[in-house]
């Protein structure tokens, strides 16, 4: 009786099955895509006892290899190869047009062979298998130089096809995982940008924040924001790069440039190579390769354009990159619009505060001056007929004190009006007035503030910060007391020390009325 012909799985049962199972398990153990791809080519090379292996990732939009993972090549051999194949020609290109398994005894004798570049190792036997993710051909697995000098067998082909099938599942999972992680990073980046912009940053800092965050998320060589110019072009107003971005800021796209029509129309522009694309006309285009130019628009309002170029020869942007970056640009544009609206509201609040100060000048200061004038007029009339030693001197003293108090009120109002309307106060006086103005919304009335001495000149930043903290605590404590109708804040600065006094007429827990809080700090030269 003769033995039955060996079945297709018999060789694997005898020798390849343990290696195949180990390879399948190891391939499915990775979730990071690049690690998975490298693991696949190494496992296939070992499984089919090939000397060299490669896995080429196909870009379905450009029909060429975008990445090539290799096994078996030493560092010296890889360095000797001037460039890796792009998959458009030769036997590698044949698997693009006809994605079916291919097995050759001698590469050099195949009519489709395009030869090897200088420095490339000699390869004869060849086995190529497509890797499919669902119905899409993700890439191809290439094995060359069967160890022992022979050729690849049908058993090798069967083993490679099994591994390629399992690899397709692993790659699909890894792609989903990587896409989810990339989406998470872009969402977190958009949230961070929104938080930063709504914190009240100046316009220039806001645009720089968008450019910087987008550059990091896109792994780009630069992140720039362009805005329309009065002449009809676009100019870079904010730039973030690994080095000095100074030569980028101010670079303009001239009116009439081919890419400008799309940008001003709010359409995204995707460029394969900035250095060679005829639509790019700026002087800095030679240093960049793949690029995305995304509109920053919200509610039909075009704020500008976010450009994310990568370095020459850099990895091209894929469909997921373009989608996530476009969503980020839309979110950033909305945040810029909201930040601008918030800035307008803050500016309006400052103007309203100026109106209040003007009313205070009219209702309080002018009335005080008028009352003082009446007091002096009355004193003048009595002093003409009063005997020596009368109370005229006391009344004149009170009048002088009242005038001094009035001068302090006028000075306070003047310093408040001197604060720039578009920014937060920078002087100590302005910051104190800002604190008391903010407390007025809770108290229902405006605390009175008096300054004595050169407050802005004498107080250093640490002392000013401590004073403001003490002021906030005193105002909060006064707010908690009942029946508070007035608060007087006095800041007295001398060359050696500064004193803060906050007095209110509220009722304490003991039932007494009126509380005074004092805080003092030494001033060092």
Residue pairs with C-beta under 8 A, 6 or more apart in sequence:
8 154
8 155
8 158
9 17
9 158
11 153
11 155
12 20
12 155
12 158
12 159
16 47
16 155
16 159
19 46
19 47
20 47
20 159
20 162
20 163
23 43
23 44
23 46
23 47
23 163
24 162
24 163
24 166
26 39
26 43
27 36
27 39
27 40
27 43
27 163
27 166
27 167
27 170
28 166
28 169
28 170
28 173
30 36
30 39
30 170
30 174
31 173
31 174
31 177
32 174
32 177
32 178
33 171
33 174
33 175
33 177
33 178
34 69
36 167
36 170
36 171
36 174
37 55
37 57
37 67
37 69
37 139
37 171
38 69
38 71
40 55
40 69
40 131
40 141
40 163
40 167
40 170
40 171
41 53
41 54
41 55
41 69
41 70
41 71
41 141
42 53
42 71
43 163
44 50
44 53
44 55
44 71
44 141
44 143
44 160
44 163
44 164
45 51
45 52
45 53
45 71
45 72
45 143
47 159
47 160
47 163
48 127
48 143
48 146
48 152
48 156
48 159
48 160
49 146
49 147
49 148
49 156
50 72
50 127
50 143
50 144
50 145
50 146
50 147
50 152
51 72
51 144
51 145
51 146
51 147
52 70
52 71
52 72
52 73
52 121
52 123
52 143
52 144
52 145
53 70
53 71
53 72
53 141
53 142
53 143
53 144
54 68
54 69
54 70
54 71
54 141
54 142
55 68
55 69
55 70
55 131
55 139
55 140
55 141
55 142
56 65
56 67
56 68
56 85
56 87
56 92
56 139
56 140
56 142
57 65
57 66
57 67
57 68
57 69
57 138
57 139
58 64
58 65
58 66
58 87
58 96
58 137
58 138
58 139
58 140
59 65
59 66
59 316
59 318
60 136
60 137
61 319
62 272
62 316
63 88
63 96
64 86
64 87
64 88
65 84
65 85
65 86
65 87
65 92
65 139
66 315
66 316
67 315
68 84
68 85
70 78
72 145
73 121
77 119
77 121
80 118
80 119
80 120
81 117
81 119
81 120
82 117
82 118
82 119
83 117
85 92
87 93
87 96
88 96
89 114
90 112
90 113
90 114
90 115
91 102
91 104
91 107
91 110
91 112
91 113
91 114
91 126
91 128
92 128
92 140
92 142
93 112
93 114
94 102
94 112
95 102
95 128
95 130
95 140
99 130
99 137
99 140
100 130
101 127
101 128
101 129
101 130
101 157
101 160
101 161
102 126
102 127
102 128
102 129
103 126
103 127
103 128
103 151
103 152
103 157
104 110
104 125
104 126
104 127
105 124
105 125
105 151
106 124
106 125
107 113
107 123
107 124
107 125
107 126
107 144
108 115
108 124
116 122
116 123
121 145
123 144
123 145
124 144
124 145
125 144
125 145
125 146
125 150
125 151
125 152
126 142
126 143
126 144
126 152
127 142
127 143
127 144
127 152
127 156
127 157
127 160
128 140
128 141
128 142
128 143
129 140
129 141
129 157
129 160
129 161
129 164
130 137
130 139
130 140
130 141
130 164
131 137
131 138
131 139
131 140
131 141
131 164
131 167
131 168
131 171
132 138
132 164
132 165
132 168
133 168
133 171
133 172
133 175
134 168
134 172
138 168
138 171
141 160
141 163
141 164
141 167
143 152
143 156
143 160
146 152
146 156
179 320
182 320
182 321
182 324
183 324
185 217
186 217
186 324
186 325
186 327
186 328
189 213
189 214
189 216
189 217
189 328
190 327
190 328
190 331
190 332
190 335
192 213
193 209
193 210
193 213
193 328
193 331
193 332
193 335
194 331
194 332
194 334
194 335
194 338
196 206
196 209
197 206
197 209
197 210
197 332
197 335
197 336
197 338
197 339
198 335
198 338
198 339
198 342
200 339
200 342
200 343
200 346
200 424
201 209
201 339
202 423
203 340
203 343
204 237
204 238
206 336
206 339
207 225
207 237
207 238
207 304
207 336
208 225
208 238
208 240
210 223
210 225
210 238
210 296
210 306
210 332
210 336
211 223
211 224
211 225
211 238
211 239
211 240
211 306
212 223
212 240
213 223
214 220
214 223
214 306
214 308
214 325
214 328
214 329
214 332
215 221
215 222
215 223
215 240
215 241
215 308
216 223
217 324
217 325
217 328
218 292
218 308
218 310
218 317
218 321
218 325
219 310
219 315
220 308
220 309
220 310
221 241
221 242
221 287
221 288
221 309
221 310
221 311
221 314
222 239
222 240
222 241
222 245
222 248
222 288
222 307
222 308
222 309
223 239
223 240
223 241
223 306
223 307
223 308
224 236
224 238
224 239
224 240
224 245
224 248
224 306
224 307
224 309
225 236
225 237
225 238
225 239
225 296
225 304
225 305
225 306
225 307
226 234
226 235
226 236
226 237
226 253
226 263
226 304
226 305
226 307
227 234
227 235
227 237
227 303
227 304
227 305
228 234
228 264
228 302
228 304
229 235
229 252
231 255
232 255
233 252
233 253
233 254
233 255
233 257
233 260
234 252
234 253
234 260
234 263
234 264
234 304
234 305
235 250
235 251
235 252
235 253
236 248
236 249
236 250
236 251
236 252
237 249
237 304
238 249
239 245
239 248
239 249
241 248
247 284
248 284
251 282
251 283
251 284
252 282
253 259
253 260
253 263
253 281
253 282
254 260
254 281
257 279
257 281
258 278
258 279
258 281
259 269
259 279
259 280
259 281
259 293
262 268
262 269
263 269
263 293
263 295
263 305
264 302
266 295
266 297
266 302
267 295
268 292
268 293
268 294
268 295
268 322
268 326
269 279
269 292
269 293
270 291
270 292
270 293
270 317
270 322
271 277
271 279
271 280
271 290
271 291
271 292
271 293
271 309
272 289
272 290
272 316
273 289
273 290
273 312
274 280
274 285
274 288
274 289
274 290
274 291
274 309
275 285
275 286
275 287
275 288
275 289
275 312
277 285
286 312
287 311
287 312
288 309
288 310
288 311
288 312
289 309
289 310
289 311
289 312
289 313
289 314
289 316
290 309
290 310
290 314
290 315
290 316
290 317
291 307
291 308
291 309
291 310
292 307
292 308
292 309
292 317
292 321
292 322
292 325
293 305
293 306
293 307
293 308
294 305
294 306
294 307
294 308
294 325
294 326
294 329
295 302
295 305
295 306
295 329
295 333
296 302
296 303
296 304
296 305
296 306
296 329
296 332
296 333
296 336
297 303
297 330
297 333
298 330
298 333
298 334
298 336
298 337
299 337
301 337
303 333
303 336
303 337
306 325
306 329
306 332
308 325
310 317
317 325
343 422
347 421
347 422
350 419
350 421
351 421
353 416
353 437
354 416
354 417
354 421
356 446
357 413
357 416
357 417
360 409
360 413
360 446
361 410
361 413
364 409
365 406
365 409
365 410
365 413
368 402
368 405
368 406
368 409
369 406
371 402
372 399
372 402
372 403
372 406
375 395
375 398
375 399
375 402
376 396
376 399
378 395
379 392
379 395
379 396
379 399
382 390
382 392
383 390
383 392
386 392
405 450
408 450
408 451
408 452
409 448
409 450
411 451
412 429
412 433
412 449
412 450
412 451
415 427
415 429
415 430
415 433
415 451
416 429
416 430
416 433
418 427
418 430
419 425
419 426
419 427
419 430
419 433
424 434
425 431
425 433
425 434
427 456
428 455
428 456
428 459
428 464
428 467
429 451
429 455
429 456
431 464
431 468
432 449
432 455
432 467
432 468
432 471
432 489
432 491
433 449
435 468
435 471
435 472
435 475
436 446
436 447
436 449
436 471
436 475
436 489
437 446
439 447
439 475
439 479
439 487
440 446
440 447
442 479
443 475
443 478
443 479
443 484
443 487
445 485
445 486
445 487
447 475
447 486
447 487
447 488
447 489
448 486
448 487
448 488
448 489
449 489
449 490
449 491
450 488
450 489
450 490
450 491
451 491
451 493
452 490
452 491
452 492
452 493
453 492
453 493
453 494
453 498
454 493
455 491
455 493
455 498
458 493
458 494
458 495
458 498
458 523
459 467
459 493
459 498
459 523
460 523
460 524
463 498
463 521
463 523
466 521
467 491
467 498
467 500
467 519
467 521
470 500
470 517
470 519
471 489
471 500
471 502
474 500
474 502
474 517
474 519
475 487
475 502
477 515
477 517
478 484
478 487
478 502
478 504
478 506
478 515
481 504
481 506
481 507
481 508
481 515
482 506
482 507
483 505
483 506
483 507
483 513
484 504
484 505
484 506
485 505
486 504
486 505
487 502
487 503
487 504
488 501
488 502
488 503
488 504
489 500
489 501
489 502
490 499
490 500
490 501
490 502
490 503
491 498
491 499
491 500
492 498
492 499
492 501
493 523
494 523
495 523
496 522
496 523
497 520
497 521
497 522
497 523
498 520
498 521
498 523
499 518
499 519
499 520
500 518
500 519
500 520
501 516
501 517
501 518
501 519
502 516
502 517
503 514
503 515
503 516
503 517
504 514
504 515
505 513
505 514
506 513
506 514
506 515
507 513
508 515
